[in-house]
Amino acid sequence: FRNPVKRGQIIAIASIIPKVVIVGQVDTITRGDMLATLGIKEIQGKEDPTTIMTNTVITINPLAEIKVDDPRPTPVVSPIDPQSPVFIPKDEIIEMALNMPKEGVTIGNVFSGFDKIGARVILDENTLRHHVLVIGTTGSGKTTLLKSIIYDRGIPKQSIVFDRQGDFVRFAIEKGLEGYVIVPMTKQLLEIYGSFEDMIAERYGEGNLTFYPYSIKFSTVFKTFNQITPYMSEQASMMWEAIYNRFKANLYQTVKELVGKSEQLVNKLFGLVLDNMTLGNLIDEPLIINEETDKQSKTVSRRVQHGNQTSTYLFAKKDSNYTFYLYDILKYVMKEDLDIHSSTESNINRLLRSLNDFGIFDVPDTIHELGEEVLNSELVIVDLSFLLESTESTDPLSIVVYKLLNEVYNFKDRWYKKNQKTFLTLLIMDEAHEFFPQAKGDVSKTTIERMINRILRLGRVRGLGAILATHMPDDLNELILQLTNTKIIMRNNRDVLEKMGAEDYADLLISAPPGLALVKSIRFNDVLMQTNLP
């Protein structure tokens, strides 16, 4: 009566021989009055209320046993002596029984008997390097959990957050955090807001964060374009390296014919074309390079079919201006040189045109690479909210995210190859299914899984840990489920809970309040927890 026990509560039993403490979670509680215990059916109403003073029978699911002389938890193997005391354990005993690490990022407190208690749920650095998947419906508390991870100072770490709505930027400003915000820009956004400074001031006001406008320089990603473009078809992605190599070969040969025998000038002009080309130059915009050579005008011709029409020139030189029709080279390579199937060619052309319309490449007055001060900072937020406002499509979002993930990976890889340990970097990503989806239709399974392997498998030894959140795990690429060794399961549908191995907690999690979660990890025993507000 002094300490009523509830289902789901963690209790302990002190066995005498052997000297161990067995910790378990209450599974069932059974009580009955004296008449029921004796099997006597009651005919009249109760005459003696003292008959309810009977024993309570409790069954528990054992979690671990702890030896008196060895605090390391082991599976429950010891018999329990009759008359062994049953008690409510202290928080440190519960943490010990769960095999909770001593230090790390605190993500919440143990939920015992539908009450939040003092025992903490902690993810240490090794657990974080083996990646975390958070699953929960809208409003279940995923974003609050991610914010608490960013805010926690349990261990030194870097947080790189991919923010779709601007929530994390506002959170950082509210908490007075310092760091950098990378804002992917489009040409349309500059037209809407006038300037980058006005755009940021209108939405966020002032704070301790430093904002950088960002766009992708197409010439730097042309060669590996298929590796950052998950929405290119599988066949197109497989052909891209050959397309790039043949494009370069044809371009070099034509520049050579245009310039003459000077190898130095050929190489210089060839390099200028590759450095200055934009995505639009592969669609319908001629590229003009101004380079002083001789005054002779010249045209280099090659027949290229455009539907029912034939183009008879590729490049022209007039005075010091060289005009390059790079889109003709691309068409020539795909149609004539490589004889690519029409459906694959159409996929490439559609993708290039749509991405060019999105305007995420070569935006004026933006940075194209993350600087050392950003890559070494404690907090980096990639604010995707403006990009979503401008495009309303996940295609450009994925390309920008993949490009930035490559930059972060390459930075960590440089340290790894020097045999120098770096700080823990957490890649925090909500709505992860938008960036690592199941491969369907014009989606390249190879591109998506190459990036997943790079970040989750190869990134582990380079100090990269991923914390990915989603609503429906079925929408995620299956590799994510395999490579995330800690699952945090919040409120969700029964079928999702069963798929994630949480069917025993379904009655609780189907209608769970925000922040209540089941944590399944290779580091410690399954545990229910309540997240903390940062």
C-alpha positions in Angstrom: 0.0 0.0 0.0 2.9 2.3 0.6 4.5 1.6 -2.8 1.9 0.3 -5.2 3.5 -1.5 -8.1 2.4 -0.8 -11.7 2.7 -2.8 -14.9 5.8 -1.8 -16.7 7.6 -0.6 -13.5 11.2 -1.7 -12.9 11.7 -3.5 -9.6 14.5 -5.4 -8.1 15.0 -8.6 -6.0 17.9 -9.1 -3.6 18.8 -12.8 -3.6 20.7 -14.0 -0.6 22.4 -17.1 -2.1 23.9 -16.3 -4.5 24.5 -12.6 -3.6 22.9 -11.0 -6.7 20.4 -8.3 -7.4 17.9 -9.3 -10.1 16.3 -6.4 -11.9 13.1 -6.9 -14.0 10.1 -5.2 -15.4 6.6 -5.9 -14.1 4.6 -7.9 -16.7 1.4 -8.8 -14.8 -0.2 -8.0 -11.4 -2.8 -10.4 -9.9 -4.8 -9.8 -6.7 -7.9 -11.4 -5.2 -9.7 -11.3 -1.8 -9.6 -14.2 0.6 -12.7 -15.9 -0.7 -11.4 -15.9 -4.2 -8.1 -17.3 -3.0 -9.9 -20.1 -1.3 -12.1 -20.8 -4.3 -15.3 -19.9 -2.4 -18.1 -18.3 -4.4 -19.7 -15.4 -2.6 -23.4 -15.4 -2.5 -24.1 -12.3 -0.4 -22.4 -8.9 -0.4 -19.1 -8.4 1.4 -19.4 -8.4 5.2 -15.8 -8.2 6.1 -13.7 -5.6 4.1 -10.5 -7.1 5.6 -10.7 -9.9 3.1 -9.0 -7.7 0.5 -5.8 -7.8 2.6 -4.2 -10.6 0.6 -0.9 -11.1 -1.2 -0.3 -9.5 -4.6 1.2 -11.9 -7.2 3.6 -10.1 -9.6 5.3 -11.6 -12.6 8.3 -9.9 -14.1 10.3 -10.0 -17.3 14.0 -10.2 -16.1 16.3 -7.6 -17.5 19.7 -8.4 -15.8 21.3 -9.6 -12.7 24.2 -7.8 -10.9 26.7 -9.5 -8.6 27.6 -7.7 -5.4 31.3 -7.9 -6.2 31.0 -7.2 -10.0 28.8 -4.3 -11.2 28.7 -5.5 -14.8 25.2 -6.8 -15.6 24.7 -10.4 -16.9 21.7 -12.3 -18.1 19.5 -13.6 -15.3 20.6 -17.2 -14.6 20.5 -17.4 -10.8 17.6 -18.9 -8.8 15.7 -16.5 -6.5 15.6 -17.5 -2.9 12.3 -17.7 -1.1 11.6 -14.7 1.0 14.1 -12.5 -1.0 13.3 -8.9 -0.5 11.6 -7.1 -3.4 12.3 -3.3 -3.6 12.2 -0.3 -6.0 15.8 0.2 -7.1 17.7 3.4 -7.2 18.4 5.1 -10.5 22.0 4.1 -10.7 21.1 0.4 -10.2 18.6 0.7 -13.1 21.2 2.3 -15.3 23.6 -0.5 -14.3 21.1 -3.2 -15.1 20.3 -1.8 -18.5 24.0 -1.6 -19.2 23.7 2.1 -19.8 27.0 3.9 -20.6 28.4 6.3 -18.1 28.8 9.2 -20.5 27.4 10.2 -23.8 24.4 12.1 -25.1 21.4 11.9 -22.8 18.3 11.4 -25.0 15.7 11.0 -22.2 14.8 9.3 -18.9 13.6 5.8 -18.2 9.8 5.4 -18.3 8.9 3.0 -15.4 5.3 2.2 -14.6 4.0 5.0 -16.8 6.2 7.5 -14.9 9.4 9.3 -15.9 12.1 8.5 -13.3 15.6 9.7 -12.8 17.5 6.9 -14.6 18.9 8.2 -17.8 19.0 6.8 -21.3 22.4 7.6 -22.8 24.0 7.0 -26.2 27.8 6.9 -26.1 30.1 7.8 -29.0 30.4 4.2 -30.2 26.6 3.8 -30.3 26.2 7.0 -32.2 28.9 6.0 -34.7 26.8 2.9 -35.4 23.9 5.2 -36.3 20.3 5.8 -35.0 17.0 5.6 -36.7 14.0 7.5 -35.1 10.5 6.3 -36.2 7.3 8.1 -35.3 4.2 9.8 -36.7 3.8 13.5 -36.9 3.6 15.0 -33.5 5.2 12.0 -31.7 8.2 14.1 -30.6 10.9 13.3 -33.2 11.9 17.0 -33.7 12.1 17.6 -29.9 14.3 14.5 -29.5 16.7 15.7 -32.3 16.9 19.2 -30.7 17.8 17.7 -27.3 20.6 15.7 -29.0 22.0 18.8 -30.5 21.8 20.8 -27.3 23.3 18.1 -25.0 26.9 18.6 -23.9 27.6 15.1 -22.5 30.4 14.5 -25.0 32.3 16.7 -27.5 30.6 16.5 -30.9 29.7 18.3 -34.0 26.1 18.5 -35.2 25.4 18.9 -38.9 21.6 19.3 -39.2 19.6 19.2 -42.5 16.7 21.4 -41.6 13.6 21.3 -43.9 11.4 23.9 -42.1 13.8 26.2 -40.4 12.8 24.8 -37.0 16.4 24.1 -36.0 17.6 27.6 -37.1 14.9 29.1 -34.9 15.8 26.8 -32.0 19.5 27.7 -32.3 18.7 31.4 -32.3 16.3 31.0 -29.3 19.0 29.2 -27.3 21.8 31.6 -28.3 23.8 29.0 -30.0 26.8 29.9 -32.2 27.4 28.2 -35.5 27.0 28.4 -39.3 23.8 28.2 -41.4 24.3 27.0 -45.0 21.4 28.3 -47.1 21.1 26.6 -50.6 20.0 29.3 -53.0 18.2 29.5 -56.3 18.1 32.2 -58.9 14.4 32.6 -58.3 14.9 33.3 -54.6 17.2 36.3 -55.5 14.4 37.6 -57.7 11.8 37.3 -54.9 13.8 38.7 -52.0 16.2 41.0 -53.8 19.2 40.1 -51.6 20.4 37.3 -49.4 20.7 39.6 -46.4 17.1 40.8 -46.7 15.9 37.3 -47.1 17.5 36.1 -43.8 16.6 39.2 -41.9 12.9 38.9 -42.9 12.7 35.3 -41.7 15.0 35.0 -38.7 16.0 38.5 -37.5 19.3 38.5 -35.5 21.2 35.9 -33.6 24.7 34.4 -33.0 24.6 32.4 -36.2 26.6 33.1 -39.4 24.6 32.6 -42.6 26.2 31.6 -46.0 24.4 31.5 -49.3 25.3 28.3 -51.1 24.9 26.8 -54.6 26.5 24.0 -56.6 29.1 24.9 -59.3 28.1 22.6 -62.1 31.6 22.3 -63.6 32.9 20.8 -60.3 30.3 18.1 -60.3 29.9 17.4 -64.0 32.1 14.3 -63.9 30.4 12.7 -60.9 26.9 14.2 -61.5 25.3 10.8 -61.3 26.7 10.2 -57.8 24.7 13.2 -56.4 21.6 12.7 -58.5 19.4 9.9 -57.0 16.5 10.7 -59.4 18.5 9.8 -62.5 17.4 6.4 -63.8 19.6 3.3 -63.2 20.5 3.0 -66.9 21.4 6.7 -67.2 23.5 6.6 -64.0 25.4 3.6 -65.4 26.1 5.4 -68.7 27.1 8.8 -67.2 30.8 8.0 -66.9 31.0 7.0 -70.5 29.0 10.1 -71.5 31.4 12.3 -69.6 34.6 10.7 -71.0 33.3 10.8 -74.6 32.1 14.4 -74.1 35.6 15.5 -73.0 37.3 13.6 -75.8 35.0 15.2 -78.5 35.4 18.6 -76.9 39.2 18.3 -76.8 39.4 17.2 -80.5 37.2 20.0 -81.6 39.2 22.6 -79.6 42.3 21.3 -81.2 40.8 21.7 -84.7 39.6 25.2 -83.8 42.9 26.5 -82.3 45.5 24.8 -84.3 48.8 23.1 -83.4 49.6 25.0 -80.2 49.2 22.4 -77.5 49.6 25.0 -74.8 46.7 27.1 -76.2 44.6 24.0 -76.8 45.0 22.9 -73.2 44.3 26.4 -71.8 41.2 26.9 -73.9 40.0 23.3 -73.1 40.4 24.0 -69.4 38.6 27.3 -69.6 35.6 25.6 -71.2 35.4 22.9 -68.5 35.8 25.4 -65.7 33.3 27.9 -67.0 30.6 25.7 -68.4 27.2 25.7 -66.6 24.2 23.3 -66.7 22.5 25.6 -69.1 25.3 25.1 -71.6 24.3 21.4 -71.9 20.7 22.4 -72.7 20.4 25.4 -75.0 22.9 28.1 -74.0 26.1 28.7 -76.0 29.2 29.2 -74.0 31.4 32.2 -75.1 35.0 32.3 -74.0 37.1 35.4 -74.7 40.7 34.4 -75.3 43.2 36.4 -77.4 44.9 34.3 -80.1 45.0 35.1 -83.8 42.5 37.2 -85.6 41.3 34.5 -88.0 37.7 33.5 -87.9 36.9 29.8 -88.1 34.1 27.3 -87.8 34.4 23.6 -86.9 31.6 21.6 -88.3 30.0 18.3 -87.3 26.6 16.9 -88.2 24.3 16.4 -85.3 20.7 15.3 -85.6 18.0 17.2 -83.7 14.7 15.4 -84.4 14.0 16.2 -88.0 16.7 18.9 -88.2 20.5 18.6 -88.6 23.0 21.0 -86.9 26.1 21.5 -89.1 28.3 23.3 -86.7 29.5 22.9 -83.1 32.0 25.7 -82.5 32.8 29.0 -84.0 35.7 31.5 -83.6 35.3 35.2 -84.4 38.2 37.5 -83.4 39.0 36.6 -79.8 35.5 35.2 -79.0 35.1 31.4 -79.1 31.5 30.2 -79.1 31.0 26.6 -77.9 27.7 24.8 -78.5 28.2 22.2 -75.8 24.6 20.9 -76.0 25.4 19.8 -79.5 28.4 17.8 -78.3 26.2 16.1 -75.6 23.6 15.2 -78.2 26.2 13.9 -80.6 27.8 11.7 -77.8 24.5 10.2 -76.8 23.0 9.7 -80.3 26.0 9.0 -82.5 29.0 8.1 -80.4 27.4 5.9 -77.7 24.0 5.2 -79.4 22.2 5.4 -76.1 18.7 4.0 -75.9 16.1 6.8 -76.5 14.5 6.3 -73.1 17.8 6.7 -71.3 18.6 9.8 -73.4 15.1 11.2 -72.6 15.6 10.6 -68.9 18.9 12.5 -69.0 17.5 15.4 -71.0 14.4 15.7 -68.7 16.6 15.7 -65.6 19.0 18.3 -66.9 16.2 20.6 -68.1 14.2 20.3 -64.8 17.3 20.9 -62.7 18.2 23.9 -64.8 14.7 25.3 -64.2 15.1 24.8 -60.5 18.1 27.1 -60.6 20.2 25.5 -57.9 23.4 25.6 -59.9 25.9 28.5 -60.4 23.8 31.1 -58.5 25.7 34.5 -58.4 27.4 35.6 -55.1 27.2 32.2 -53.4 29.8 29.9 -52.0 30.3 26.5 -53.7 32.4 24.7 -51.1 32.2 24.6 -47.3 35.2 26.3 -45.8 37.5 24.9 -43.1 35.9 27.2 -40.4 32.5 25.7 -41.2 33.7 22.1 -41.4 35.4 22.4 -38.0 32.6 24.2 -36.2 30.4 22.6 -33.5 27.1 23.4 -35.2 26.2 23.5 -38.9 22.6 23.8 -40.0 21.7 23.3 -43.7 18.6 25.4 -44.0 16.5 23.8 -46.8 13.3 25.8 -46.1 14.1 28.5 -48.7 14.9 25.8 -51.3 11.6 24.1 -50.6 9.8 27.4 -50.9 11.4 28.0 -54.3 11.1 24.6 -55.9 8.4 22.5 -54.0 10.2 19.4 -55.1 12.5 16.9 -53.4 14.7 16.4 -56.5 16.8 19.5 -56.1 16.8 19.0 -52.3 18.4 15.5 -52.7 21.1 16.8 -55.0 22.1 19.6 -52.7 22.1 17.3 -49.7 24.2 14.6 -51.5 26.7 17.3 -52.6 27.1 18.5 -49.0 27.3 15.0 -47.6 30.2 14.3 -50.0 31.9 17.5 -48.8 31.6 16.4 -45.2 32.7 12.9 -45.9 35.7 14.0 -47.9 36.8 16.4 -45.1 36.6 13.5 -42.5 38.3 11.2 -45.0 41.3 13.5 -45.3 41.9 13.3 -41.5 41.3 9.5 -41.6 44.0 9.0 -44.3 46.4 11.1 -42.2 45.8 8.5 -39.4 44.5 11.3 -37.1 41.3 11.0 -35.0 38.7 13.7 -35.5 35.8 14.8 -33.4 32.5 12.9 -33.6 30.3 14.4 -36.3 26.5 13.7 -36.1 24.6 14.0 -39.4 21.0 14.8 -38.2 18.3 14.4 -40.9 14.5 14.5 -40.5 12.2 13.0 -43.2 15.1 10.8 -44.2 13.0 8.9 -46.7 13.0 11.9 -49.0 16.8 11.6 -49.4 17.2 7.8 -49.1 14.0 6.4 -50.7 13.2 3.0 -52.0 14.3 2.8 -55.6 11.3 3.0 -57.8 10.8 4.3 -61.4 13.4 6.9 -62.4 15.3 6.5 -59.2 18.9 5.1 -59.1 19.2 2.3 -56.5 23.0 2.4 -57.2 23.3 6.1 -56.5 21.2 6.0 -53.3 23.0 2.9 -51.9 26.4 4.2 -52.8 25.7 7.3 -50.7 24.3 5.2 -47.8 27.3 2.9 -47.8 29.6 5.9 -47.9 28.0 7.7 -45.0 26.9 4.9 -42.8 29.4 2.1 -43.5 32.6 3.9 -44.5 31.8 7.0 -42.4 31.7 5.0 -39.1 35.5 4.7 -38.8 35.9 8.3 -39.9 33.9 9.7 -37.0 30.6 10.0 -38.8 27.4 9.1 -37.1 23.9 9.5 -38.6 20.7 10.1 -36.8 17.8 9.7 -39.3 14.2 10.3 -38.6 11.1 9.1 -40.6 7.4 8.4 -40.3 7.2 5.2 -42.4 10.2 2.9 -42.5 8.7 1.2 -45.6 9.6 4.4 -47.5 13.2 4.1 -46.6 15.9 2.2 -48.5 16.3 -1.1 -46.8 20.0 -0.5 -46.2 19.1 2.2 -43.6 17.2 -0.4 -41.5 20.2 -2.7 -41.7 22.9 -0.2 -40.9 21.2 1.7 -38.0 22.0 -0.3 -34.9 19.8 1.7 -32.6 16.1 2.2 -33.2 14.1 4.8 -31.3 10.4 3.9 -31.9 7.8 6.5 -31.0 4.0 6.6 -31.5 3.0 4.7 -34.7 0.6 2.3 -36.3 0.5 -1.3 -35.2 1.8 -2.7 -38.4 4.9 -0.4 -38.2 5.5 -1.4 -34.6 5.3 -5.1 -35.4 7.7 -4.7 -38.3 10.2 -2.9 -35.9 9.9 -5.7 -33.3 7.9 -3.5 -30.9 4.7 -5.6 -30.9 5.0 -6.2 -27.1 4.7 -2.5 -26.6 2.0 -1.8 -29.2 -0.8 -1.2 -26.6 1.4 1.6 -25.2 2.9 3.1 -28.3 -0.1 3.2 -30.6 -1.5 6.1 -28.5 1.6 7.2 -26.7 2.0 10.8 -25.6 4.7 13.0 -27.4 8.2 12.0 -26.4 7.5 8.5 -25.2 9.7 6.0 -27.1 11.0 2.4 -27.0 14.8 2.3 -27.5 16.2 -0.9 -29.1 20.0 -0.8 -29.2 22.9 -3.2 -29.5 24.5 -1.3 -26.6 21.9 -1.9 -23.9 18.7 -3.7 -23.1 15.4 -2.5 -24.6 14.0 0.3 -22.6 11.0 2.7 -22.6 11.9 6.3 -22.2 10.5 9.8 -22.1 12.5 12.5 -24.0 13.5 15.7 -22.3 12.8 19.2 -23.5 16.1 20.9 -24.5 
